[in-house]
Amino acid sequence: MNTEKAFVETIKQNEGLIYKVTAVYGNHAEDKKDLYQEIVLQLWKAFEKFRNQSQVSTWLYRVALNTAITRLRKDKKEGQMVTFDAGIHGLEDSYDPILEERSKNLYSHIAMLNDIEKAVVLLYLEDKSHQEIAQITGLTASNVGTRMARIKEKLKKGITKG
């Protein structure tokens, strides 16, 4: 299989995680599309350097999160604020207004976290272990556990206050 076909297949198999990163770090639909394209571009640039020393999803998350955080920091320097639009979150078959409202509330509070906290929460919600989160973010596993405990407390306070 040639490199281009292997890359396209990898993107197709892991498209969901790219969309999740864009959902958390993008502001509007156009921002999310642009971020998606930027992530795919960065993945393409790094694809031949991937040595299969970790899971493909771990590598993809790392590139996607680094791209999103770099772009967010660049946008902030330019005076733009990126917030989360919970509109794309509910893609389930059955609509539950209470669950939808709780999800919007949770994601609005997640949007207020700093860049690293957002990444940790996103990966935590994906059922990644502390070790996997550490590999993706570059933190230690014990630091992930500490940060996650603090993030949970911060979200709990914010949600119960609001």
N, C-alpha and C positions, 0 to 999 in steps of 0.2 A: 504494500500500500504506500503510495507516495505521501510526502509530508502534508500537502494541501488537503488531501482526502482524510488523512488521519486527524488533522486539526479540525476540520469541519465535523467529523464524527464525534470528536471529543467535546466540541462546543454543543452539539445537539444533545449529547448524553447528559450534559451538566448545565443546560440552559437555565434550569430552575434556580440554581444558586446564584447565577449572575443577576437574574431578575430580583431575587431577594435583596441582594446588595444594592441594586439600583433603587429599590423601593424604600430602603432605609436612608440612603444618602442622596436621593434625587428630590427635587422640589415639585416640579410639574411634569406632565407627560413628556414634553419636549426635552426637559432636563434629563429625564430618565432614559429617553432614547439616545441622547448624546452621550450620557455616561455609559450606557450599554455598548455603544460603538467604541468608545474610548477603551473600555475594559477588553473588548474583543481584540482591538488593535494591539494593546499591550500584551495580551496573551499570545497573539501571533508573533510579536517580536521576541518573546521569551520561549516560544514553543520548542525550537530546536535545542535550546539549552536545558530543557527539562530532562533530568537523568533518571527518572523513575525511582528516586531514593525515598520518596514519600508517595502517599496516595495522590492520584490525579486531583481529587476533590480538595485535598489540603493545599496543593500547589495553586489550583484555581482560586480558592478563597483568598490565599495570600496575595496573589496578583490583583484580584478584584478589589479587595479591601485597601491595598496600598494605592491603587489607582483612584479609588473613590475618595480616600482621605487626602491624597495629594491634590485632587481637583477641588475638594471642599476647602482646603486651606488656601488654594489659589483664589477661589471665588471670594473667600472672606477678606483676603488682602485687597481685592478689588471692590469691597464694600457690599457684596451680595450676601444675603442670608439664605441658606438652604434649609427648608423645613420638610417634614414628612407629610405626604398626602396619603392618607389611609384609604383612599378610594380604590386602589388596586388590590387591597388586602383580601377582600371577601370574594374569592373565586369558587366557593363551595356550591354544591348542587342545591341544597336547601337553605333558605334564608331564615336566620334567627335574629330578630331585631335586638334582643338583649345581648346576645353574643357579639353581634356587630358593634353595638355601642361600647361594650367592654373592650373589644379589640381596638377600636378607634381611640378610646381613652388610654389604653396601654401604649399604643404606638405614639400618641401625642406626647406622652411622658418620656418614652424612649428617645424621641426626637430632641428632647432637651438635654440629653446626656452628652458628654464630650465624645470625641471621635473614637477613642479606644474603648470607652464604655459601650458605645453603640455596637462596635465590632464584637465585643465579648458577649453581649446580650444576643445579638443575631446568631452567633454560633451556638450559644447555650440553647436558644429556642430551636435550633436544628438538632438538638440532642447530641452535640459533640461533647466528648469527655474533656476534662480539664487538660489532659495531656494533648489532645488534638487541638484544642483552642490555643494552647501554649505554642505548639508547632506552627500554627497559622499566624499568630500575632507576634511571635518572638518573645513573649513573656515566659516566665517560669510557671510550671503547673501550680505551685503553691501561691504565686502571685495572682494567677487566674482565680483560684478559690477565694482569696482575700478580696479581690476586686468584685467578684460575683456577689459575695455576702454584702459588701457595701452598696453595690448597685441595687440589690433586692431591697435593702433598707431604704435607699433613696427613692426608689419607685413606690414602695409601700407608703412612705410618708407623703409623697406627692399625690398619689391616687386617693388616699384617705382624706387628705387636706382639701383636694379639689372637689 
